[in-house]
Amino acid sequence: MTHHSSSDALQMSSEEMRTLGYQIVDMIVDHFEHVEDISLATRADRRTLEQRLREPLPEEGSPVEQVLEQLQRDVFANVVPLDHPRFFAFIPGPNNFVSVMADALTSGFNAFAGTWRLAPGTAQVELVTIDWLRQLCGLPETAGGLFVGGGSLATLTALATARHIKLADNIQDAVVYCSDQTHSASDRALKLLGFAPQQLRRLPSDASFRLSTDALIRAIEEDRAAGKRPFCVIGNAGTTNTGAVDPLAIMVDICRAQDLWLHIDAAHGGAAILTEQGQCLLQGLELADSLALDPHKWLFQPYEIGCVLTRQSRWLYETFSVLPEILKDVAGREEEVNFRDYGIQLTRSTRTLKLWMSLKVFGLAAFRHAIERGIALAEYAETLLRQSPGWEVLTPAQLGIVTFRYVGRSQGDVNALNQRILDAMFADGFAFLTSTLLRGQTALRLCIINPRTTEADIQGTLQRLTQFGESLSDS
Ligand SMILES: Cc1ncc(COP(=O)(O)O)c(C=O)c1O
């Protein structure tokens, strides 16, 4: 008999496992404690990383300490920390330690979350957690959903359901409407679902970057008159650009009157429903046919967790269920929910534990306060900008996002000046922000949703931006 070592069975002794586990916990805790000391300046380029990380496929193993060291030095040191309190670009990812540990447990127990018979425990936790989100969003008890990899997959799942339920999958001449501020996740989803680009009508938004409902009604009428089949409207509950919320309640009325599916992209703004201000802003959310949420944004979860909710849980089932021979034995009774029948994945891990555990450990009130803090800090940034000569606020603080630009005394190209300010910030590394284009104007943008961000972080960032603005407009 040939010698069979434990590492051939991909095993470690319990001692080795504990040592490795504690070492990794130490690394993670260290990251949480010192993340604000990490520079936000640009990382290594492709050539450098090719040199450091390119190697032949390792036939023999090497000591785990060595691999961890390399991971720290070459990999994590080259990841911009999206959980840094001065990371204000795109949508930051301020996660929490409880959820990180829940992710470790999820892969440690490797629970298969596609089939009730195999893992009723995790399926029930998913049912309960989905139902918590349903309650928060005010959808009826008939609603259901599932956790997916992110907002893009939630959008794809929702629009596939809309296509099936509303069109019986016949997309000929069907038209979808949204504002020009809608996230590209919707374009991609429709493309994958077979729609031609012209079947998505991106309508001009109003002065506040909200969908113009007059333009929507006109477009629907025109399309009907031309023999097209309007079938779906995509509303925004917090655009990525400016945090704008479309007039959801009016869109609900239009969709009901016109028999259209209303999908709402609440990937960024949905979490604000926990707050009083958010509840006012998001009125109408509760009447959507489908919703895309993204707990890995403003519900402080590590990547990847998105969530799709539909007004009727059975709509997902009708769209996605198939029952091949191999799964017959685990078809299950009616009350046994098999999440494999509600979305694209058959084999799926439970993405739920992190959200469930962190909600239970911290409590909803802590989440609410953390979200309120982001809303308030963006308002604080807006106040400072309005008091500072040289700055122009382009869109007021909305759902944690404020956009602005430096005009100074400059007679020159304001767009180019703001681009240069941004480049100076990238090189500086104190804070990380990005720009967007608003009606041809380069807008600097702060998305402030990290509850660990302080007033001093905002002041320091704006001070630097002003310094760069002054020196670059003089040059
Ligand atoms: C409004 C909005 N919708 C959809 C998405 C896509 O979500 P994800 O990146 O999680 O796939 C984003 C991501 O930034 C977003 O801001």
The ligand as an SDF file (V2000), in Angstrom:
LIG
                    3D

 16 16  0  0  0  0  0  0  0  0999 V2000
  -28.2300   51.6690   -7.9310 C   0  0  0  0  0  0  0  0  0  0  0  0
  -27.4320   50.4270   -8.2010 C   0  0  0  0  0  0  0  0  0  0  0  0
  -28.0040   49.3910   -8.8250 N   0  0  0  0  0  0  0  0  0  0  0  0
  -27.3300   48.2440   -9.0870 C   0  0  0  0  0  0  0  0  0  0  0  0
  -26.0150   48.1060   -8.7480 C   0  0  0  0  0  0  0  0  0  0  0  0
  -25.2870   46.8340   -9.0730 C   0  0  0  0  0  0  0  0  0  0  0  0
  -25.0700   46.1040   -7.8840 O   0  0  0  0  0  0  0  0  0  0  0  0
  -23.8480   45.1000   -7.7120 P   0  0  0  0  0  0  0  0  0  0  0  0
  -22.6110   45.8930   -7.9590 O   0  0  0  0  0  0  0  0  0  0  0  0
  -23.9750   44.6300   -6.2950 O   0  0  0  0  0  0  0  0  0  0  0  0
  -24.0330   43.9900   -8.6860 O   0  0  0  0  0  0  0  0  0  0  0  0
  -25.3640   49.1590   -8.0950 C   0  0  0  0  0  0  0  0  0  0  0  0
  -23.9240   49.0140   -7.7340 C   0  0  0  0  0  0  0  0  0  0  0  0
  -23.1910   49.9020   -7.4820 O   0  0  0  0  0  0  0  0  0  0  0  0
  -26.0870   50.3420   -7.8040 C   0  0  0  0  0  0  0  0  0  0  0  0
  -25.5050   51.3890   -7.1880 O   0  0  0  0  0  0  0  0  0  0  0  0
  1  2  1  0
  2  3  1  0
  2 15  2  0
  3  4  2  0
  4  5  1  0
  5  6  1  0
  5 12  2  0
  6  7  1  0
  7  8  1  0
  8  9  2  0
  8 10  1  0
  8 11  1  0
 12 13  1  0
 12 15  1  0
 13 14  2  0
 15 16  1  0
M  END
$$$$
